[in-house]
Amino acid sequence: MKRLVVAIDGHSSCGKSTMAKDLAREVGYIYVDTGAMYRAVTLFCMRNKLFDAEGNVLVDALEAAMPQVSVTFRLNEETGKPDTYLNGERVEDTIRSLEVSNNVSKVAAIPFVREAMVEQQRLMGREKGIVMDGRDIGTTVFPDADLKVFVTASPEVRAQRRYDELKAKGMPADYDDILKNVQKRDYMDSNRAVSPLRKAEDALLLDNSDMTIAEQKAWLMDKFNKALEA
């Protein structure tokens, strides 16, 4: 049976991961959350004091430490979804904190960090049958992906979703701070020198500002089935 590489890119907090996880589970594919990989590296930096007093990354120190950074995924039997592990420790919830969100774009913009993560991502996709989401999957990691989707929503809608997610987990959250973070990350992701966030020419555009999760799921499944038939 034909197996696909599905690349889902888009802005932060627009529901890419939820869509990708649901599709992968539905069709029996492997799911890789590339954003979680960069968040895990950011958490590693925070824990190992690799930011200076101004919040800048200590690049030389991080480059020396990169061989110590292992990001993996394991299926959570309770949720049916993969959790992120940093050097063997489950960090799925920790990497979603606002502090990590405020620093991840700086770390993700560093060329050697991206090179290390992209290498891991390409290894994961060699056998196809994979759904991967991030910022540059359809443009850099898998430019020949069988199905490419670019997801977006208004900054206000994305900030509200992020706020609701954090509150549901019992984590501290302030809507105004989250909105500022979303806007800041949009700018940084779109203007970084290495693999900036952009829609691939052959990607399908989905603005899900006014869509339910069920509607997004149905839309993506329809596009997946059409790609299978192509």
C-alpha positions as CSV (number, residue, x, y, z in Angstrom):
1,M,0.0,0.0,0.0
2,K,1.2,3.5,-0.8
3,R,2.8,5.3,2.1
4,L,3.1,9.1,2.4
5,V,5.2,11.7,4.0
6,V,2.9,14.4,5.4
7,A,4.4,17.8,6.2
8,I,2.3,20.2,8.3
9,D,3.8,23.7,8.8
10,G,2.4,26.9,10.3
11,H,2.4,29.5,13.0
12,S,2.7,28.7,16.7
13,S,-0.4,27.6,18.6
14,C,-2.5,27.1,15.5
15,G,-3.3,23.5,16.2
16,K,-0.7,21.8,13.9
17,S,0.3,19.3,16.5
18,T,-3.3,18.3,17.3
19,M,-4.1,17.8,13.6
20,A,-0.9,15.9,13.0
21,K,-1.3,13.6,16.0
22,D,-4.9,12.8,15.1
23,L,-4.1,12.0,11.5
24,A,-1.1,9.8,12.4
25,R,-3.2,7.8,14.9
26,E,-6.1,7.5,12.5
27,V,-4.0,6.1,9.6
28,G,-1.4,4.3,11.6
29,Y,1.6,6.5,10.8
30,I,4.4,7.7,13.0
31,Y,4.0,11.2,14.3
32,V,7.0,13.6,15.0
33,D,6.4,16.9,16.7
34,T,9.5,18.9,15.5
35,G,8.5,22.0,17.5
36,A,8.7,19.8,20.7
37,M,12.3,18.9,19.7
38,Y,13.4,22.6,19.7
39,R,11.4,23.1,22.9
40,A,13.4,20.3,24.5
41,V,16.7,21.8,23.4
42,T,15.5,25.1,24.9
43,L,14.7,23.4,28.2
44,F,18.2,21.8,28.1
45,C,19.6,25.4,27.7
46,M,17.5,26.7,30.6
47,R,18.5,23.9,32.9
48,N,22.2,24.1,32.1
49,K,22.4,28.0,32.3
50,L,23.1,28.4,28.6
51,F,21.4,31.8,28.5
52,D,23.2,35.0,29.6
53,A,21.7,37.7,31.9
54,E,20.2,39.4,28.8
55,G,18.5,36.2,27.7
56,N,20.9,35.5,24.8
57,V,22.0,32.0,24.0
58,L,25.6,31.1,25.0
59,V,26.1,29.7,21.5
60,D,29.6,28.3,21.9
61,A,28.7,26.5,25.1
62,L,25.5,25.1,23.6
63,E,27.4,23.8,20.5
64,A,29.9,22.0,22.8
65,A,27.0,20.5,24.7
66,M,24.8,19.4,21.7
67,P,26.2,15.9,21.6
68,Q,24.7,15.5,25.1
69,V,21.2,16.4,23.8
70,S,18.9,13.4,22.9
71,V,15.3,14.1,22.0
72,T,13.1,11.1,21.5
73,F,9.4,10.3,21.4
74,R,7.5,7.5,23.2
75,L,3.8,6.5,22.8
76,N,1.7,7.4,25.9
77,E,-0.6,4.4,26.3
78,E,-3.1,6.4,28.3
79,T,-3.5,9.2,25.7
80,G,-2.6,7.2,22.6
81,K,-0.2,10.1,21.6
82,P,3.6,10.4,21.7
83,D,5.3,12.2,24.6
84,T,8.6,14.1,24.3
85,Y,11.6,12.9,26.2
86,L,14.8,14.8,26.8
87,N,17.7,12.5,27.6
88,G,15.3,9.8,28.8
89,E,13.2,12.1,30.9
90,R,9.5,12.8,30.0
91,V,9.3,16.6,29.5
92,E,6.0,16.8,27.5
93,D,4.3,19.2,29.9
94,T,7.4,21.1,31.0
95,I,8.3,22.2,27.4
96,R,4.9,23.8,27.0
97,S,5.5,26.5,29.7
98,L,5.5,30.1,28.8
99,E,9.2,30.4,29.8
100,V,10.2,27.8,27.2
101,S,7.9,29.5,24.6
102,N,9.6,32.8,25.2
103,N,13.0,31.4,24.4
104,V,12.5,28.6,21.8
105,S,12.7,30.9,18.7
106,K,16.2,32.0,19.8
107,V,17.4,28.4,20.1
108,A,15.6,27.2,16.9
109,A,17.3,30.0,14.9
110,I,20.8,28.7,15.6
111,P,22.1,26.9,12.5
112,F,23.9,24.0,14.2
113,V,20.8,23.3,16.3
114,R,18.6,23.1,13.2
115,E,21.2,21.0,11.4
116,A,21.2,18.5,14.3
117,M,17.4,18.3,14.5
118,V,16.8,18.2,10.8
119,E,19.2,15.3,10.5
120,Q,17.3,13.4,13.2
121,Q,14.0,14.3,11.4
122,R,15.1,13.0,8.0
123,L,16.2,9.7,9.6
124,M,12.8,9.3,11.1
125,G,11.1,9.8,7.6
126,R,13.2,7.5,5.5
127,E,10.6,4.7,5.4
128,K,7.7,7.1,4.8
129,G,4.4,6.5,6.6
130,I,5.1,9.6,8.7
131,V,3.4,12.8,9.8
132,M,5.6,15.7,10.9
133,D,4.7,19.2,11.9
134,G,6.9,22.3,12.5
135,R,8.0,25.5,10.8
136,D,10.1,24.2,7.8
137,I,9.1,20.6,7.2
138,G,7.7,21.2,3.7
139,T,10.4,23.7,2.7
140,T,13.6,22.3,4.2
141,V,13.2,18.9,5.9
142,F,11.0,17.2,3.3
143,P,10.7,19.5,0.2
144,D,9.4,16.4,-1.7
145,A,6.7,15.5,0.8
146,D,3.6,13.8,-0.7
147,L,1.2,16.1,1.2
148,K,2.1,19.6,2.4
149,V,-0.2,21.8,4.6
150,F,0.3,25.3,5.9
151,V,-1.9,26.1,8.9
152,T,-2.6,29.6,10.3
153,A,-5.1,31.5,12.5
154,S,-5.3,35.0,13.8
155,P,-2.9,35.8,16.7
156,E,-5.8,36.5,19.0
157,V,-7.4,33.1,18.4
158,R,-4.0,31.3,18.8
159,A,-3.3,33.2,22.1
160,Q,-6.7,32.2,23.5
161,R,-6.1,28.6,22.6
162,R,-2.7,28.6,24.3
163,Y,-4.3,30.3,27.3
164,D,-7.0,27.7,27.5
165,E,-4.5,24.8,27.1
166,L,-2.3,26.1,30.0
167,K,-5.2,26.7,32.3
168,A,-6.5,23.2,31.6
169,K,-3.2,21.8,32.8
170,G,-3.3,23.9,35.9
171,M,-0.3,26.0,34.7
172,P,-0.1,29.8,35.2
173,A,-1.3,31.8,32.2
174,D,-1.9,35.5,31.3
175,Y,-3.7,36.1,28.0
176,D,-1.9,39.4,27.3
177,D,1.5,37.9,27.9
178,I,0.7,34.9,25.7
179,L,-0.6,37.2,22.8
180,K,2.7,39.2,23.0
181,N,4.6,35.9,22.9
182,V,2.6,34.7,19.8
183,Q,3.3,37.9,18.0
184,K,6.9,37.9,18.9
185,R,7.4,34.3,17.8
186,D,5.6,35.0,14.5
187,Y,8.1,37.7,13.7
188,M,11.1,35.8,14.8
189,D,10.1,32.6,13.0
190,S,9.3,34.4,9.8
191,N,12.5,36.6,9.8
192,R,15.2,34.2,11.0
193,A,18.1,33.6,8.6
194,V,18.0,29.8,8.6
195,S,14.9,28.1,7.3
196,P,12.4,30.9,8.0
197,L,8.7,30.1,8.4
198,R,7.0,30.3,5.0
199,K,4.4,28.5,3.0
200,A,5.8,26.1,0.4
201,E,4.5,26.9,-3.0
202,D,2.8,23.5,-3.3
203,A,1.3,23.5,0.2
204,L,-2.4,23.7,0.9
205,L,-3.4,26.7,3.0
206,L,-5.7,26.2,6.0
207,D,-6.9,29.1,8.1
208,N,-8.6,27.4,11.0
209,S,-9.5,30.6,13.0
210,D,-13.2,29.6,12.9
211,M,-13.0,25.9,12.6
212,T,-13.6,23.2,15.3
213,I,-11.1,20.4,15.9
214,A,-13.5,18.0,14.3
215,E,-13.8,20.2,11.2
216,Q,-10.0,20.5,10.9
217,K,-9.7,16.7,11.3
218,A,-12.2,16.1,8.5
219,W,-10.5,18.6,6.2
220,L,-7.1,17.0,6.7
221,M,-8.4,13.4,6.2
222,D,-10.0,14.5,3.0
223,K,-6.7,15.9,1.7
224,F,-4.8,12.8,2.9
225,N,-7.2,10.5,1.0
226,K,-6.8,12.5,-2.2
227,A,-3.0,12.4,-1.9
228,L,-3.2,8.6,-1.5
229,E,-5.2,8.4,-4.7
230,A,-2.9,10.7,-6.7
